[in-house]
């Protein structure tokens, strides 16, 4: 209401929900799946990317190609 425009609700997701990251074709091996499951932590509106947690390697990364 402050700027007289509606807020975009399409980028709101529940913290710690399951999301999927598509792996780059160049980094994909023959036995790898095309998508990998991660846990959503945060959305970065400045760079339009999501911070996610990898369950297998226990690392935190930023990805732009996240599917919920």
mmCIF file of the N, C-alpha and C atoms, coordinates in Angstrom:
data_MODEL
# 
_entry.id   MODEL 
# 
loop_
_atom_site.group_PDB 
_atom_site.id 
_atom_site.type_symbol 
_atom_site.label_atom_id 
_atom_site.label_alt_id 
_atom_site.label_comp_id 
_atom_site.label_asym_id 
_atom_site.label_entity_id 
_atom_site.label_seq_id 
_atom_site.pdbx_PDB_ins_code 
_atom_site.Cartn_x 
_atom_site.Cartn_y 
_atom_site.Cartn_z 
_atom_site.occupancy 
_atom_site.B_iso_or_equiv 
_atom_site.pdbx_formal_charge 
_atom_site.auth_seq_id 
_atom_site.auth_comp_id 
_atom_site.auth_asym_id 
_atom_site.auth_atom_id 
_atom_site.pdbx_PDB_model_num 
ATOM 1   N N  . UNK A 1 1  ? 0.813  -1.196  0.000   1.00 0.00 ? 1  UNK A N  1 
ATOM 2   C CA . UNK A 1 1  ? 0.000  0.000   0.000   1.00 0.00 ? 1  UNK A CA 1 
ATOM 3   C C  . UNK A 1 1  ? 0.860  1.266   0.000   1.00 0.00 ? 1  UNK A C  1 
ATOM 4   N N  . UNK A 1 2  ? 2.066  1.148   0.468   1.00 0.00 ? 2  UNK A N  1 
ATOM 5   C CA . UNK A 1 2  ? 2.941  2.305   0.547   1.00 0.00 ? 2  UNK A CA 1 
ATOM 6   C C  . UNK A 1 2  ? 3.313  2.829   -0.839  1.00 0.00 ? 2  UNK A C  1 
ATOM 7   N N  . UNK A 1 3  ? 3.531  1.931   -1.795  1.00 0.00 ? 3  UNK A N  1 
ATOM 8   C CA . UNK A 1 3  ? 3.934  2.316   -3.144  1.00 0.00 ? 3  UNK A CA 1 
ATOM 9   C C  . UNK A 1 3  ? 2.817  2.187   -4.164  1.00 0.00 ? 3  UNK A C  1 
ATOM 10  N N  . UNK A 1 4  ? 1.594  1.948   -3.723  1.00 0.00 ? 4  UNK A N  1 
ATOM 11  C CA . UNK A 1 4  ? 0.407  1.824   -4.580  1.00 0.00 ? 4  UNK A CA 1 
ATOM 12  C C  . UNK A 1 4  ? 0.537  0.718   -5.627  1.00 0.00 ? 4  UNK A C  1 
ATOM 13  N N  . UNK A 1 5  ? 1.135  -0.401  -5.256  1.00 0.00 ? 5  UNK A N  1 
ATOM 14  C CA . UNK A 1 5  ? 1.175  -1.557  -6.139  1.00 0.00 ? 5  UNK A CA 1 
ATOM 15  C C  . UNK A 1 5  ? 1.092  -2.826  -5.294  1.00 0.00 ? 5  UNK A C  1 
ATOM 16  N N  . UNK A 1 6  ? 0.596  -3.879  -5.918  1.00 0.00 ? 6  UNK A N  1 
ATOM 17  C CA . UNK A 1 6  ? 0.402  -5.139  -5.214  1.00 0.00 ? 6  UNK A CA 1 
ATOM 18  C C  . UNK A 1 6  ? 1.730  -5.872  -5.051  1.00 0.00 ? 6  UNK A C  1 
ATOM 19  N N  . UNK A 1 7  ? 1.837  -6.598  -3.948  1.00 0.00 ? 7  UNK A N  1 
ATOM 20  C CA . UNK A 1 7  ? 3.016  -7.411  -3.685  1.00 0.00 ? 7  UNK A CA 1 
ATOM 21  C C  . UNK A 1 7  ? 2.924  -8.712  -4.479  1.00 0.00 ? 7  UNK A C  1 
ATOM 22  N N  . UNK A 1 8  ? 4.033  -9.166  -5.040  1.00 0.00 ? 8  UNK A N  1 
ATOM 23  C CA . UNK A 1 8  ? 4.068  -10.395 -5.820  1.00 0.00 ? 8  UNK A CA 1 
ATOM 24  C C  . UNK A 1 8  ? 4.143  -11.598 -4.875  1.00 0.00 ? 8  UNK A C  1 
ATOM 25  N N  . UNK A 1 9  ? 3.068  -12.360 -4.786  1.00 0.00 ? 9  UNK A N  1 
ATOM 26  C CA . UNK A 1 9  ? 2.997  -13.495 -3.867  1.00 0.00 ? 9  UNK A CA 1 
ATOM 27  C C  . UNK A 1 9  ? 3.518  -14.796 -4.479  1.00 0.00 ? 9  UNK A C  1 
ATOM 28  N N  . UNK A 1 10 ? 3.942  -14.791 -5.735  1.00 0.00 ? 10 UNK A N  1 
ATOM 29  C CA . UNK A 1 10 ? 4.411  -16.024 -6.373  1.00 0.00 ? 10 UNK A CA 1 
ATOM 30  C C  . UNK A 1 10 ? 5.769  -16.473 -5.849  1.00 0.00 ? 10 UNK A C  1 
ATOM 31  N N  . UNK A 1 11 ? 6.531  -15.586 -5.232  1.00 0.00 ? 11 UNK A N  1 
ATOM 32  C CA . UNK A 1 11 ? 7.861  -15.928 -4.749  1.00 0.00 ? 11 UNK A CA 1 
ATOM 33  C C  . UNK A 1 11 ? 7.875  -16.298 -3.267  1.00 0.00 ? 11 UNK A C  1 
ATOM 34  N N  . UNK A 1 12 ? 6.716  -16.401 -2.644  1.00 0.00 ? 12 UNK A N  1 
ATOM 35  C CA . UNK A 1 12 ? 6.645  -16.765 -1.228  1.00 0.00 ? 12 UNK A CA 1 
ATOM 36  C C  . UNK A 1 12 ? 6.512  -18.278 -1.104  1.00 0.00 ? 12 UNK A C  1 
ATOM 37  N N  . UNK A 1 13 ? 7.429  -18.874 -0.353  1.00 0.00 ? 13 UNK A N  1 
ATOM 38  C CA . UNK A 1 13 ? 7.427  -20.315 -0.128  1.00 0.00 ? 13 UNK A CA 1 
ATOM 39  C C  . UNK A 1 13 ? 7.688  -20.586 1.343   1.00 0.00 ? 13 UNK A C  1 
ATOM 40  N N  . UNK A 1 14 ? 7.284  -21.735 1.805   1.00 0.00 ? 14 UNK A N  1 
ATOM 41  C CA . UNK A 1 14 ? 7.428  -22.105 3.203   1.00 0.00 ? 14 UNK A CA 1 
ATOM 42  C C  . UNK A 1 14 ? 8.880  -22.475 3.490   1.00 0.00 ? 14 UNK A C  1 
ATOM 43  N N  . UNK A 1 15 ? 9.402  -21.944 4.586   1.00 0.00 ? 15 UNK A N  1 
ATOM 44  C CA . UNK A 1 15 ? 10.759 -22.254 5.017   1.00 0.00 ? 15 UNK A CA 1 
ATOM 45  C C  . UNK A 1 15 ? 10.889 -23.751 5.264   1.00 0.00 ? 15 UNK A C  1 
ATOM 46  N N  . UNK A 1 16 ? 11.956 -24.334 4.813   1.00 0.00 ? 16 UNK A N  1 
ATOM 47  C CA . UNK A 1 16 ? 12.319 -25.750 4.947   1.00 0.00 ? 16 UNK A CA 1 
ATOM 48  C C  . UNK A 1 16 ? 11.429 -26.693 4.145   1.00 0.00 ? 16 UNK A C  1 
ATOM 49  N N  . UNK A 1 17 ? 10.785 -26.197 3.084   1.00 0.00 ? 17 UNK A N  1 
ATOM 50  C CA . UNK A 1 17 ? 10.028 -27.100 2.219   1.00 0.00 ? 17 UNK A CA 1 
ATOM 51  C C  . UNK A 1 17 ? 10.981 -27.744 1.210   1.00 0.00 ? 17 UNK A C  1 
ATOM 52  N N  . UNK A 1 18 ? 10.564 -28.854 0.671   1.00 0.00 ? 18 UNK A N  1 
ATOM 53  C CA . UNK A 1 18 ? 11.374 -29.591 -0.292  1.00 0.00 ? 18 UNK A CA 1 
ATOM 54  C C  . UNK A 1 18 ? 11.328 -28.894 -1.649  1.00 0.00 ? 18 UNK A C  1 
ATOM 55  N N  . UNK A 1 19 ? 12.473 -28.708 -2.261  1.00 0.00 ? 19 UNK A N  1 
ATOM 56  C CA . UNK A 1 19 ? 12.544 -28.112 -3.587  1.00 0.00 ? 19 UNK A CA 1 
ATOM 57  C C  . UNK A 1 19 ? 13.520 -28.928 -4.425  1.00 0.00 ? 19 UNK A C  1 
ATOM 58  N N  . UNK A 1 20 ? 13.523 -28.690 -5.717  1.00 0.00 ? 20 UNK A N  1 
ATOM 59  C CA . UNK A 1 20 ? 14.350 -29.463 -6.642  1.00 0.00 ? 20 UNK A CA 1 
ATOM 60  C C  . UNK A 1 20 ? 15.211 -28.537 -7.480  1.00 0.00 ? 20 UNK A C  1 
ATOM 61  N N  . UNK A 1 21 ? 16.463 -28.937 -7.659  1.00 0.00 ? 21 UNK A N  1 
ATOM 62  C CA . UNK A 1 21 ? 17.428 -28.173 -8.435  1.00 0.00 ? 21 UNK A CA 1 
ATOM 63  C C  . UNK A 1 21 ? 17.779 -28.983 -9.678  1.00 0.00 ? 21 UNK A C  1 
ATOM 64  N N  . UNK A 1 22 ? 17.682 -28.354 -10.823 1.00 0.00 ? 22 UNK A N  1 
ATOM 65  C CA . UNK A 1 22 ? 18.067 -29.023 -12.058 1.00 0.00 ? 22 UNK A CA 1 
ATOM 66  C C  . UNK A 1 22 ? 19.580 -28.930 -12.223 1.00 0.00 ? 22 UNK A C  1 
ATOM 67  N N  . UNK A 1 23 ? 20.235 -30.048 -12.464 1.00 0.00 ? 23 UNK A N  1 
ATOM 68  C CA . UNK A 1 23 ? 21.687 -30.040 -12.634 1.00 0.00 ? 23 UNK A CA 1 
ATOM 69  C C  . UNK A 1 23 ? 22.051 -29.616 -14.053 1.00 0.00 ? 23 UNK A C  1 
ATOM 70  N N  . UNK A 1 24 ? 23.164 -28.941 -14.184 1.00 0.00 ? 24 UNK A N  1 
ATOM 71  C CA . UNK A 1 24 ? 23.637 -28.480 -15.485 1.00 0.00 ? 24 UNK A CA 1 
ATOM 72  C C  . UNK A 1 24 ? 24.057 -29.690 -16.316 1.00 0.00 ? 24 UNK A C  1 
ATOM 73  N N  . UNK A 1 25 ? 23.751 -29.682 -17.587 1.00 0.00 ? 25 UNK A N  1 
ATOM 74  C CA . UNK A 1 25 ? 24.036 -30.812 -18.469 1.00 0.00 ? 25 UNK A CA 1 
ATOM 75  C C  . UNK A 1 25 ? 25.534 -31.129 -18.491 1.00 0.00 ? 25 UNK A C  1 
ATOM 76  N N  . UNK A 1 26 ? 26.379 -30.119 -18.442 1.00 0.00 ? 26 UNK A N  1 
ATOM 77  C CA . UNK A 1 26 ? 27.820 -30.349 -18.482 1.00 0.00 ? 26 UNK A CA 1 
ATOM 78  C C  . UNK A 1 26 ? 28.320 -31.075 -17.231 1.00 0.00 ? 26 UNK A C  1 
ATOM 79  N N  . UNK A 1 27 ? 27.647 -30.871 -16.089 1.00 0.00 ? 27 UNK A N  1 
ATOM 80  C CA . UNK A 1 27 ? 28.064 -31.505 -14.837 1.00 0.00 ? 27 UNK A CA 1 
ATOM 81  C C  . UNK A 1 27 ? 27.350 -32.826 -14.579 1.00 0.00 ? 27 UNK A C  1 
ATOM 82  N N  . UNK A 1 28 ? 26.450 -33.227 -15.456 1.00 0.00 ? 28 UNK A N  1 
ATOM 83  C CA . UNK A 1 28 ? 25.643 -34.423 -15.255 1.00 0.00 ? 28 UNK A CA 1 
ATOM 84  C C  . UNK A 1 28 ? 26.382 -35.660 -15.734 1.00 0.00 ? 28 UNK A C  1 
ATOM 85  N N  . UNK A 1 29 ? 26.374 -36.705 -14.913 1.00 0.00 ? 29 UNK A N  1 
ATOM 86  C CA . UNK A 1 29 ? 26.981 -37.974 -15.297 1.00 0.00 ? 29 UNK A CA 1 
ATOM 87  C C  . UNK A 1 29 ? 25.897 -38.907 -15.801 1.00 0.00 ? 29 UNK A C  1 
ATOM 88  N N  . UNK A 1 30 ? 26.298 -40.048 -16.318 1.00 0.00 ? 30 UNK A N  1 
ATOM 89  C CA . UNK A 1 30 ? 25.347 -40.994 -16.900 1.00 0.00 ? 30 UNK A CA 1 
ATOM 90  C C  . UNK A 1 30 ? 24.351 -41.513 -15.863 1.00 0.00 ? 30 UNK A C  1 
ATOM 91  N N  . UNK A 1 31 ? 24.780 -41.716 -14.628 1.00 0.00 ? 31 UNK A N  1 
ATOM 92  C CA . UNK A 1 31 ? 23.903 -42.296 -13.606 1.00 0.00 ? 31 UNK A CA 1 
ATOM 93  C C  . UNK A 1 31 ? 23.166 -41.244 -12.788 1.00 0.00 ? 31 UNK A C  1 
ATOM 94  N N  . UNK A 1 32 ? 23.509 -39.961 -12.954 1.00 0.00 ? 32 UNK A N  1 
ATOM 95  C CA . UNK A 1 32 ? 22.863 -38.893 -12.184 1.00 0.00 ? 32 UNK A CA 1 
ATOM 96  C C  . UNK A 1 32 ? 21.440 -38.652 -12.662 1.00 0.00 ? 32 UNK A C  1 
ATOM 97  N N  . UNK A 1 33 ? 20.610 -38.243 -11.736 1.00 0.00 ? 33 UNK A N  1 
ATOM 98  C CA . UNK A 1 33 ? 19.263 -37.804 -12.085 1.00 0.00 ? 33 UNK A CA 1 
ATOM 99  C C  . UNK A 1 33 ? 19.321 -36.376 -12.612 1.00 0.00 ? 33 UNK A C  1 
ATOM 100 N N  . UNK A 1 34 ? 18.281 -35.968 -13.289 1.00 0.00 ? 34 UNK A N  1 
ATOM 101 C CA . UNK A 1 34 ? 18.248 -34.603 -13.835 1.00 0.00 ? 34 UNK A CA 1 
ATOM 102 C C  . UNK A 1 34 ? 17.945 -33.576 -12.760 1.00 0.00 ? 34 UNK A C  1 
ATOM 103 N N  . UNK A 1 35 ? 17.273 -33.981 -11.688 1.00 0.00 ? 35 UNK A N  1 
ATOM 104 C CA . UNK A 1 35 ? 16.954 -33.059 -10.597 1.00 0.00 ? 35 UNK A CA 1 
ATOM 105 C C  . UNK A 1 35 ? 17.443 -33.646 -9.281  1.00 0.00 ? 35 UNK A C  1 
ATOM 106 N N  . UNK A 1 36 ? 17.798 -32.762 -8.364  1.00 0.00 ? 36 UNK A N  1 
ATOM 107 C CA . UNK A 1 36 ? 18.249 -33.176 -7.042  1.00 0.00 ? 36 UNK A CA 1 
ATOM 108 C C  . UNK A 1 36 ? 17.399 -32.469 -5.992  1.00 0.00 ? 36 UNK A C  1 
ATOM 109 N N  . UNK A 1 37 ? 17.003 -33.214 -4.975  1.00 0.00 ? 37 UNK A N  1 
ATOM 110 C CA . UNK A 1 37 ? 16.160 -32.659 -3.911  1.00 0.00 ? 37 UNK A CA 1 
ATOM 111 C C  . UNK A 1 37 ? 17.016 -31.881 -2.919  1.00 0.00 ? 37 UNK A C  1 
ATOM 112 N N  . UNK A 1 38 ? 16.514 -30.723 -2.529  1.00 0.00 ? 38 UNK A N  1 
ATOM 113 C CA . UNK A 1 38 ? 17.172 -29.851 -1.547  1.00 0.00 ? 38 UNK A CA 1 
ATOM 114 C C  . UNK A 1 38 ? 16.098 -29.307 -0.602  1.00 0.00 ? 38 UNK A C  1 
ATOM 115 N N  . UNK A 1 39 ? 16.524 -28.591 0.422   1.00 0.00 ? 39 UNK A N  1 
ATOM 116 C CA . UNK A 1 39 ? 15.607 -27.945 1.353   1.00 0.00 ? 39 UNK A CA 1 
ATOM 117 C C  . UNK A 1 39 ? 15.736 -26.435 1.181   1.00 0.00 ? 39 UNK A C  1 
ATOM 118 N N  . UNK A 1 40 ? 14.590 -25.771 0.975   1.00 0.00 ? 40 UNK A N  1 
ATOM 119 C CA . UNK A 1 40 ? 14.554 -24.321 0.771   1.00 0.00 ? 40 UNK A CA 1 
ATOM 120 C C  . UNK A 1 40 ? 14.814 -23.610 2.093   1.00 0.00 ? 40 UNK A C  1 
ATOM 121 N N  . UNK A 1 41 ? 15.720 -22.619 2.082   1.00 0.00 ? 41 UNK A N  1 
ATOM 122 C CA . UNK A 1 41 ? 16.015 -21.846 3.272   1.00 0.00 ? 41 UNK A CA 1 
ATOM 123 C C  . UNK A 1 41 ? 15.588 -20.385 3.152   1.00 0.00 ? 41 UNK A C  1 
ATOM 124 N N  . UNK A 1 42 ? 15.891 -19.762 2.010   1.00 0.00 ? 42 UNK A N  1 
ATOM 125 C CA . UNK A 1 42 ? 15.650 -18.323 1.892   1.00 0.00 ? 42 UNK A CA 1 
ATOM 126 C C  . UNK A 1 42 ? 15.587 -17.918 0.424   1.00 0.00 ? 42 UNK A C  1 
ATOM 127 N N  . UNK A 1 43 ? 14.794 -16.889 0.129   1.00 0.00 ? 43 UNK A N  1 
ATOM 128 C CA . UNK A 1 43 ? 14.759 -16.311 -1.211  1.00 0.00 ? 43 UNK A CA 1 
ATOM 129 C C  . UNK A 1 43 ? 15.492 -14.983 -1.189  1.00 0.00 ? 43 UNK A C  1 
ATOM 130 N N  . UNK A 1 44 ? 16.411 -14.786 -2.120  1.00 0.00 ? 44 UNK A N  1 
ATOM 131 C CA . UNK A 1 44 ? 17.169 -13.536 -2.242  1.00 0.00 ? 44 UNK A CA 1 
ATOM 132 C C  . UNK A 1 44 ? 16.572 -12.703 -3.364  1.00 0.00 ? 44 UNK A C  1 
ATOM 133 N N  . UNK A 1 45 ? 15.758 -11.686 -3.053  1.00 0.00 ? 45 UNK A N  1 
ATOM 134 C CA . UNK A 1 45 ? 15.115 -10.907 -4.114  1.00 0.00 ? 45 UNK A CA 1 
ATOM 135 C C  . UNK A 1 45 ? 16.093 -10.049 -4.920  1.00 0.00 ? 45 UNK A C  1 
ATOM 136 N N  . UNK A 1 46 ? 17.239 -9.696  -4.347  1.00 0.00 ? 46 UNK A N  1 
ATOM 137 C CA . UNK A 1 46 ? 18.208 -8.866  -5.076  1.00 0.00 ? 46 UNK A CA 1 
ATOM 138 C C  . UNK A 1 46 ? 18.760 -9.599  -6.287  1.00 0.00 ? 46 UNK A C  1 
ATOM 139 N N  . UNK A 1 47 ? 18.994 -10.894 -6.156  1.00 0.00 ? 47 UNK A N  1 
ATOM 140 C CA . UNK A 1 47 ? 19.562 -11.671 -7.254  1.00 0.00 ? 47 UNK A CA 1 
ATOM 141 C C  . UNK A 1 47 ? 18.576 -12.692 -7.807  1.00 0.00 ? 47 UNK A C  1 
ATOM 142 N N  . UNK A 1 48 ? 17.349 -12.690 -7.294  1.00 0.00 ? 48 UNK A N  1 
ATOM 143 C CA . UNK A 1 48 ? 16.276 -13.602 -7.691  1.00 0.00 ? 48 UNK A CA 1 
ATOM 144 C C  . UNK A 1 48 ? 16.743 -15.054 -7.677  1.00 0.00 ? 48 UNK A C  1 
ATOM 145 N N  . UNK A 1 49 ? 17.319 -15.457 -6.564  1.00 0.00 ? 49 UNK A N  1 
ATOM 146 C CA . UNK A 1 49 ? 17.803 -16.813 -6.381  1.00 0.00 ? 49 UNK A CA 1 
ATOM 147 C C  . UNK A 1 49 ? 17.388 -17.315 -5.004  1.00 0.00 ? 49 UNK A C  1 
ATOM 148 N N  . UNK A 1 50 ? 17.519 -18.617 -4.805  1.00 0.00 ? 50 UNK A N  1 
ATOM 149 C CA . UNK A 1 50 ? 17.138 -19.238 -3.545  1.00 0.00 ? 50 UNK A CA 1 
ATOM 150 C C  . UNK A 1 50 ? 18.349 -19.840 -2.864  1.00 0.00 ? 50 UNK A C  1 
ATOM 151 N N  . UNK A 1 51 ? 18.378 -19.723 -1.549  1.00 0.00 ? 51 UNK A N  1 
ATOM 152 C CA . UNK A 1 51 ? 19.398 -20.374 -0.739  1.00 0.00 ? 51 UNK A CA 1 
ATOM 153 C C  . UNK A 1 51 ? 18.826 -21.726 -0.331  1.00 0.00 ? 51 UNK A C  1 
ATOM 154 N N  . UNK A 1 52 ? 19.549 -22.794 -0.624  1.00 0.00 ? 52 UNK A N  1 
ATOM 155 C CA . UNK A 1 52 ? 19.061 -24.149 -0.354  1.00 0.00 ? 52 UNK A CA 1 
ATOM 156 C C  . UNK A 1 52 ? 20.117 -24.950 0.398   1.00 0.00 ? 52 UNK A C  1 
ATOM 157 N N  . UNK A 1 53 ? 19.656 -25.989 1.091   1.00 0.00 ? 53 UNK A N  1 
ATOM 158 C CA . UNK A 1 53 ? 20.521 -26.886 1.859   1.00 0.00 ? 53 UNK A CA 1 
ATOM 159 C C  . UNK A 1 53 ? 20.535 -28.252 1.204   1.00 0.00 ? 53 UNK A C  1 
ATOM 160 N N  . UNK A 1 54 ? 21.732 -28.757 0.947   1.00 0.00 ? 54 UNK A N  1 
ATOM 161 C CA . UNK A 1 54 ? 21.898 -30.075 0.335   1.00 0.00 ? 54 UNK A CA 1 
ATOM 162 C C  . UNK A 1 54 ? 21.962 -31.129 1.433   1.00 0.00 ? 54 UNK A C  1 
ATOM 163 N N  . UNK A 1 55 ? 21.064 -32.102 1.366   1.00 0.00 ? 55 UNK A N  1 
ATOM 164 C CA . UNK A 1 55 ? 20.996 -33.136 2.388   1.00 0.00 ? 55 UNK A CA 1 
ATOM 165 C C  . UNK A 1 55 ? 22.151 -34.135 2.292   1.00 0.00 ? 55 UNK A C  1 
ATOM 166 N N  . UNK A 1 56 ? 22.684 -34.358 1.117   1.00 0.00 ? 56 UNK A N  1 
ATOM 167 C CA . UNK A 1 56 ? 23.744 -35.348 0.948   1.00 0.00 ? 56 UNK A CA 1 
ATOM 168 C C  . UNK A 1 56 ? 25.114 -34.809 1.343   1.00 0.00 ? 56 UNK A C  1 
ATOM 169 N N  . UNK A 1 57 ? 25.453 -33.614 0.878   1.00 0.00 ? 57 UNK A N  1 
ATOM 170 C CA . UNK A 1 57 ? 26.776 -33.053 1.176   1.00 0.00 ? 57 UNK A CA 1 
ATOM 171 C C  . UNK A 1 57 ? 26.771 -32.115 2.381   1.00 0.00 ? 57 UNK A C  1 
ATOM 172 N N  . UNK A 1 58 ? 25.596 -31.833 2.951   1.00 0.00 ? 58 UNK A N  1 
ATOM 173 C CA . UNK A 1 58 ? 25.438 -30.951 4.117   1.00 0.00 ? 58 UNK A CA 1 
ATOM 174 C C  . UNK A 1 58 ? 26.046 -29.571 3.858   1.00 0.00 ? 58 UNK A C  1 
ATOM 175 N N  . UNK A 1 59 ? 25.758 -29.029 2.685   1.00 0.00 ? 59 UNK A N  1 
ATOM 176 C CA . UNK A 1 59 ? 26.264 -27.707 2.319   1.00 0.00 ? 59 UNK A CA 1 
ATOM 177 C C  . UNK A 1 59 ? 25.112 -26.784 1.954   1.00 0.00 ? 59 UNK A C  1 
ATOM 178 N N  . UNK A 1 60 ? 25.374 -25.493 2.012   1.00 0.00 ? 60 UNK A N  1 
ATOM 179 C CA . UNK A 1 60 ? 24.388 -24.466 1.666   1.00 0.00 ? 60 UNK A CA 1 
ATOM 180 C C  . UNK A 1 60 ? 24.850 -23.793 0.385   1.00 0.00 ? 60 UNK A C  1 
ATOM 181 N N  . UNK A 1 61 ? 23.936 -23.659 -0.584  1.00 0.00 ? 61 UNK A N  1 
ATOM 182 C CA . UNK A 1 61 ? 24.277 -23.073 -1.884  1.00 0.00 ? 61 UNK A CA 1 
ATOM 183 C C  . UNK A 1 61 ? 23.161 -22.137 -2.334  1.00 0.00 ? 61 UNK A C  1 
ATOM 184 N N  . UNK A 1 62 ? 23.471 -21.330 -3.341  1.00 0.00 ? 62 UNK A N  1 
ATOM 185 C CA . UNK A 1 62 ? 22.496 -20.404 -3.937  1.00 0.00 ? 62 UNK A CA 1 
ATOM 186 C C  . UNK A 1 62 ? 22.258 -20.852 -5.375  1.00 0.00 ? 62 UNK A C  1 
ATOM 187 N N  . UNK A 1 63 ? 20.981 -21.037 -5.724  1.00 0.00 ? 63 UNK A N  1 
ATOM 188 C CA . UNK A 1 63 ? 20.600 -21.475 -7.071  1.00 0.00 ? 63 UNK A CA 1 
ATOM 189 C C  . UNK A 1 63 ? 19.492 -20.589 -7.606  1.00 0.00 ? 63 UNK A C  1 
ATOM 190 N N  . UNK A 1 64 ? 19.489 -20.397 -8.912  1.00 0.00 ? 64 UNK A N  1 
ATOM 191 C CA . UNK A 1 64 ? 18.444 -19.624 -9.554  1.00 0.00 ? 64 UNK A CA 1 
ATOM 192 C C  . UNK A 1 64 ? 17.385 -20.478 -10.216 1.00 0.00 ? 64 UNK A C  1 
ATOM 193 N N  . UNK A 1 65 ? 17.661 -21.746 -10.415 1.00 0.00 ? 65 UNK A N  1 
ATOM 194 C CA . UNK A 1 65 ? 16.738 -22.633 -11.117 1.00 0.00 ? 65 UNK A CA 1 
ATOM 195 C C  . UNK A 1 65 ? 16.089 -23.624 -10.134 1.00 0.00 ? 65 UNK A C  1 
ATOM 196 N N  . UNK A 1 66 ? 15.248 -23.118 -9.255  1.00 0.00 ? 66 UNK A N  1 
ATOM 197 C CA . UNK A 1 66 ? 14.621 -23.918 -8.210  1.00 0.00 ? 66 UNK A CA 1 
ATOM 198 C C  . UNK A 1 66 ? 13.156 -24.166 -8.568  1.00 0.00 ? 66 UNK A C  1 
ATOM 199 N N  . UNK A 1 67 ? 12.728 -25.416 -8.431  1.00 0.00 ? 67 UNK A N  1 
ATOM 200 C CA . UNK A 1 67 ? 11.331 -25.785 -8.646  1.00 0.00 ? 67 UNK A CA 1 
ATOM 201 C C  . UNK A 1 67 ? 10.738 -26.262 -7.328  1.00 0.00 ? 67 UNK A C  1 
ATOM 202 N N  . UNK A 1 68 ? 9.519  -25.813 -7.034  1.00 0.00 ? 68 UNK A N  1 
ATOM 203 C CA . UNK A 1 68 ? 8.857  -26.203 -5.782  1.00 0.00 ? 68 UNK A CA 1 
ATOM 204 C C  . UNK A 1 68 ? 7.740  -27.170 -6.042  1.00 0.00 ? 68 UNK A C  1 
# 
